[in-house]
């Protein structure tokens, strides 16, 4: 049977060749101009203010790390797509691998050896993403899997952060490519310094003492870091305005972190850092808008999002305060990723017409 | 008047480009009578009407050619006078490309009406009025074609709080209700008056999307006149925000009254009933003019030179309407309905039916093929857009994985297939197709299960019957041997002792009783549904058989027919 059949209109002789191509879709026949690619690209754009602040305070090394991670991500993505027999350009251009790469670069120390972020990215794309089925199928946030693996494998390297104001590019390049000792330009992050001081060095150390005595630590979340966090906040608010993310996750995350840190610092301000410090330091602001909001591995119902993000915040605070690692976001996110399907199951919103029991049986 | 109404919001919805201006520039035109009318018998929800005419018969305009069959069904009529040239299988206006029984009429050009007389519904009983409307073929003209007479029932309380008239018309391109309200507001309101009386409705809310100011103004004037005539202010025209699918019955009821009617529930139980404005007009024509539903307003739009609304006879081939509007050379498809929910037609030769609100001509440029489907990233856009407040991506996962039970748990059957989810999906997943697939699979399985249940029952009954027959046989055998022994004993007795003993008497009585029981049981076993029929019943059976054979004959040449 021919694929297309012709009819000639009796009244005016015009012909509509009916399209019988099986690819012609059913309704709806037109779509909103939206794509995964545009979603991912806007996420990347939203990261730019934070990256700008990063470069300003900590030097251009971060740009090199982002570039290397991006190349590694695209290469790994291409390799896995080829192995899995998936259309290469369609998926390479979706931008999801770049988002993972950028998040890895931004959560890893910018002056770590070049292979650290590259190895992390390869693990994220190959193992955490494609071995679980690729885009949309991964139960765990790939960037956080990379962070968790690398901090367990290389705790030392993952703790060498640039000092604020140390923007000497040559020195940073030496650090990245391992050609010179790097002690001169590194320091612990404020979170790490605080944890080390409170837990190991001096039993009598206090939060105010540690943060006050360290010249590298600023007034809110660490010198320089608070501005990077402010950059992420700006980008995150733009994502909200663009309706890429909803208010639930960032609000619940920041509010819960603020609340738990606030309560404990009220109880004992010498042992527990204040709420502002917590939300402006480390990966908190990046996490609030860019990491917990990952739709694939997180909860999706409105109430579920609140529970999920608040859970990440509480776990983050616990790991930061009592754990052995410099920041807790990665582990907190992975732990809550496991719980996401359960949270979704128990937080299904009522559907139209089934909102109250009376409505069901008039 | 409009400002006073408190409005409610429905969740989700989308705002696609409306494209309505093109077809509202010109007044409604009467489409010319085509050279051949193909009138499908099955044009409403429910049972397929029985054909009342045969090939060669002359019919008049408005003559009933299909009689309502069963509790839910609606009659169909000849759209003009002429000769029935065939009652045969023809391609239906449905994506499936299936054929169904149609009455093909060759118009004689005289357009001769049957005798028309108004129906005095005030002196008729409600049942009589409903039967009249059923036989007048009035069905919901919003697209769902549910028989209207079934909805004109005030329900348990015997009265209705709110009668909602749906003039929202939220689908892009479609303007048939818009122009109808502009041009025939008065007759719509007359229809409303009839409906209001039948339903004993308190207030009437006419919901119109605020992108139709002309229609709102026209309806406003007509409503005020109607209120003055009735001496109250029960009828209100309400301008509702333009947001697809505000014209979904449930969504409009929600917007106007705040009431949410759950899936599978009757809205009358909630004191509200919703009709399309076109239906009100059809009711007026049927009751006040005695004209059955033989034509409707159809928007012809899309990839055409001059989009316009036509008053078209039911059965007019769609291509005749399209030809009137000058389809552009790159046209490649005809869609019945709008771009959000419309059905792709298998050919442009299919007829206009009661459900045809729009004939939308498409092209690759107007409706480009969707970009390649990507995996779902659970972004939740679909859930934000869903007016039924479902979690479309969850239903998608389970439909795709064919875990239909889970899909049902996520309320698959509350989905109204409005297309909002697929419209917003950044991964371009044809979500509605997945739901259609899942729904039809579930229906198929339920049918299968029903069939299996029937088969099981039949099997169990057979086992029971065999068991019973065995027992009966045994009883018979026992009786026989007993009788034989009796005879022998009697013969002996004749020789030896002429008189019988009391024990033998008892034995005889027992055997007689057993025989009696066996006989009775045998009578019971005799199949009872074809015997003992009255002559009328027998005649009826014969008639049904004849009709069946006739339909089989008619269907024969078309069974292997390609389009």
Contacts between the chains, C-beta under 8 A, distances in Angstrom:
chain1	res1	chain2	res2	distance
A	1	B	562	6.5
A	5	B	347	6.7
A	5	B	563	6.8
A	7	B	319	6.2
A	7	B	347	6.2
A	7	B	348	5.5
A	7	B	349	5.6
A	9	B	319	4.8
A	9	B	320	7.2
A	9	B	322	7.1
A	9	B	323	4.3
A	9	B	348	7.6
A	10	B	35	6.7
A	10	B	319	7.8
A	10	B	320	7.3
A	10	B	323	7.9
A	11	B	320	5.6
A	11	B	323	4.4
A	11	B	324	7.4
A	12	B	323	4.4
A	12	B	326	7.7
A	14	B	322	8.0
A	14	B	323	6.0
A	14	B	326	7.3
A	14	B	327	5.6
A	16	B	319	7.0
A	16	B	322	6.8
A	16	B	327	5.6
A	16	B	331	4.7
A	16	B	332	7.0
A	16	B	333	7.6
A	16	B	334	6.5
A	16	B	348	5.2
A	16	B	361	7.0
A	17	B	331	7.9
A	17	B	332	6.0
A	18	B	332	7.0
A	18	B	333	6.0
A	18	B	334	7.0
A	18	B	345	7.5
A	18	B	346	7.5
A	18	B	347	5.7
A	18	B	348	6.3
A	19	B	332	4.0
A	19	B	333	4.7
A	19	B	362	8.0
A	19	B	364	8.0
A	23	B	369	6.2
A	24	B	333	6.7
A	24	B	344	6.8
A	24	B	369	7.0
A	25	B	369	6.7
A	25	B	370	5.6
A	25	B	430	5.9
A	25	B	433	7.7
A	26	B	95	6.8
A	26	B	343	8.0
A	26	B	344	6.3
A	26	B	430	6.8
A	26	B	432	7.0
A	26	B	433	5.6
A	26	B	436	7.6
A	27	B	335	7.8
A	27	B	337	7.6
A	27	B	339	7.0
A	27	B	340	6.1
A	27	B	341	5.2
A	27	B	342	5.4
A	27	B	343	7.2
A	27	B	344	7.7
A	27	B	419	5.5
A	27	B	432	6.7
A	28	B	339	6.1
A	28	B	340	4.7
A	28	B	341	7.4
A	28	B	419	3.7
A	28	B	422	5.5
A	28	B	423	5.0
A	28	B	432	7.3
A	29	B	335	6.7
A	29	B	339	4.4
A	29	B	340	7.9
A	29	B	342	7.1
A	29	B	362	6.4
A	29	B	367	3.9
A	30	B	16	6.9
A	30	B	17	8.0
A	30	B	339	5.4
A	30	B	366	8.0
A	30	B	367	5.5
A	30	B	368	7.7
A	30	B	423	7.6
A	31	B	370	5.8
A	31	B	371	8.0
A	31	B	422	7.1
A	31	B	423	5.7
A	31	B	425	7.5
A	31	B	428	6.4
A	32	B	14	7.0
A	32	B	16	7.4
A	32	B	423	5.4
A	32	B	424	5.1
A	34	B	381	7.3
A	34	B	424	6.4
A	34	B	425	7.4
A	34	B	426	4.3
A	35	B	371	6.9
A	35	B	374	7.9
A	35	B	426	5.2
A	35	B	427	7.9
A	35	B	428	7.3
A	36	B	374	5.2
A	36	B	377	6.1
A	36	B	426	5.1
A	36	B	427	5.6
A	38	B	426	7.1
A	39	B	377	7.6
A	39	B	379	6.7
A	39	B	426	5.4
A	87	B	372	7.3
A	90	B	372	5.7
A	90	B	374	7.4
A	91	B	374	7.9
A	94	B	374	6.7
A	96	B	377	7.7
A	134	B	375	6.8
A	135	B	374	7.1
A	135	B	375	4.8
A	135	B	377	6.7
A	136	B	374	7.8
A	136	B	375	3.6
A	136	B	376	5.2
A	136	B	377	4.7
A	136	B	378	6.9
A	136	B	427	7.7
A	137	B	375	6.8
A	246	B	380	7.5
A	295	B	377	5.7
A	295	B	378	4.5
A	295	B	379	4.8
A	295	B	380	6.3
A	296	B	377	5.4
A	296	B	378	5.5
A	300	B	378	5.3
A	300	B	380	5.3
A	300	B	383	7.2
A	300	B	391	7.3
A	300	B	393	7.2
A	301	B	383	7.9
A	301	B	391	7.1
A	344	B	394	7.8
A	348	B	391	6.7
A	348	B	410	7.5
A	349	B	389	6.3
A	349	B	391	7.6
A	350	B	389	7.1
A	351	B	388	5.9
A	351	B	389	4.8
A	351	B	390	5.5
A	351	B	411	4.9
A	351	B	414	5.2
A	352	B	10	7.7
A	352	B	11	7.1
A	352	B	250	6.9
A	352	B	254	7.7
A	352	B	260	5.7
A	352	B	262	7.5
A	352	B	263	7.9
A	352	B	387	7.0
A	352	B	388	4.5
A	352	B	389	4.7
A	352	B	390	7.9
A	352	B	414	6.5
A	353	B	250	7.2
A	353	B	260	4.3
A	353	B	261	5.8
A	353	B	262	3.1
A	353	B	263	6.2
A	353	B	265	7.3
A	353	B	414	7.4
A	354	B	262	5.6
A	354	B	411	7.7
A	354	B	414	7.9
A	355	B	260	6.6
A	359	B	260	6.4
A	359	B	262	6.4
A	360	B	262	6.2
A	362	B	265	7.5
A	362	B	269	4.9
A	362	B	270	6.0
